Amino acid sequence: MQPITTIGAAKFKEQCLALLDNLDAQGLVITKHGRPVALLTPYPKEPGSLLGSLRDKIAVHGDILSTGLAWHADDQS
């Protein structure tokens, strides 16, 4: 696996359209003053559905419809 390509922001700005046309699957790290500020990755050809994508990845603890606080709306005090 080859290292991810890195490019300075000024050079990216100059060559943006050409870089987008030649973007590989790993993407491109954009830097400012030598520090990474963005990761540009290609959009998937066939994006997956978000519905059900977190199934078996999260757990619910307790009643999700409750705030956990007791309150009495009918109290006249």
Residue pairs with C-beta under 8 A, 6 or more apart in sequence:
2 26
4 26
4 27
4 28
4 29
5 24
5 26
5 27
5 28
5 29
6 28
6 29
6 30
6 31
6 36
7 15
7 19
7 28
7 29
7 30
7 31
8 30
8 31
8 32
9 30
9 31
9 32
9 37
12 19
12 28
12 30
19 28
19 40
23 40
23 41
23 42
24 42
25 42
26 41
27 39
27 40
27 41
27 42
28 39
28 40
28 41
29 36
29 38
29 39
29 40
30 36
30 37
30 38
30 39
30 40
31 37
62 68
